[in-house]
């Protein structure tokens, strides 16, 4: 879920309708880690993975309408620091990173709901 190319490849291989896409991936490493592409792992998995899946499957979801996307966030969401999404300038705190990523999930949900609204 943290690797763009893997998600892109999955979307390319998908050949059947998709009625529901449920994004429920999360990781919360105790120390700051990066993917091979240099993206902070928690942000890549918890946020970009959701984004890449929705984006990669958009045409399939449209063709499968009325399809749905469910993004799982958390009651603990909050504290999104747009200026340092990957904890490059702040000390890494896995709890803060998790809360921030789940707040970003809420925002992605709202943005994609608006973008995909005509296809509901």
Buried (B, 14 or more C-beta within 10 A) or exposed (E): BBBBEEBBEEBEEEEEEBEEBEBEBBBBBEEBBEBEEEBBBBBBBBBBBBBBBBBBBBEBBEEBEEBBBEBBBBEEBEEBEEEEBBBEEEEBEBEBBBBBBBBBBBBBBEEBEEEBEEEE
